[in-house]
Amino acid sequence: MAGHSKFKNIMHRKGRADAQRSKLFSKLSRDITVAAKSGLPDPAMNPRLRLAVNNAKAESLPKDVIQRAINKASSGDADTMEEIRYEGRGPGGVGIIVEALTDNRNRAGSNIRAAFSKNGGQLGEINSVAFMWDRVGKIVYPAEAGTEDAVMEAAIEAGAQDVESDLVKPDIYEDAPGHTIWTAFEDLNDVAEAMSKVLGDPKSTALVWKPQSEVPVTGETVGTLMKLLDALDAEDDVSAVYSNEDISDEDLAKLGG
């Protein structure tokens, strides 16, 4: 997943930091509301809600905001919220999966289609891209959670599938180093809970799309692709964007500069 991870680490979006933070809080709140509505409004009795609340706490979402999001599930305000997946191709043939959480399907679809068409991409049919990806669990811990061996041992004991540790001190363009634990789709909750007993609460826990292979992207196509991914990520209805590009360090450095 190197291509996608590198893209997420490039801080060419840093000028929108405050807006992105606001959007993150909004997304976390919506995730909590939808999770609470899918089962009991008690994190202890609702695994999906428990994960959503833990993710929100990891991003310092205030407790009163978390509680309001849970309460909103029983007020009827969440009745119109839909989870929708869109798939398409970007510049260079890169596969893209977009997850949206919206109260207006027509608005979300129109805006996402426009983002694709205006930035060298093409929105496709459902499953036109997803068949080349795996739906898996992803747990992220900061570097200080433990050594590579300690995290690996905890992951193995918890039943995880794989661990990737990147503990190199980052430069100004990268996110903080840490550990990424991969699990089977159905094992995410159990693995996350088992690891939290050993390493404490993770930075984030989520079900994600992981590409089975990557598409090399070079030259000017890199910048065009990034504009498309940025445009999709900026949409209020979009909760996650996944892409399978593989970009060289040299091209990434040019983009960062």
Disulfide bonds with the S-S distance in Angstrom:
none
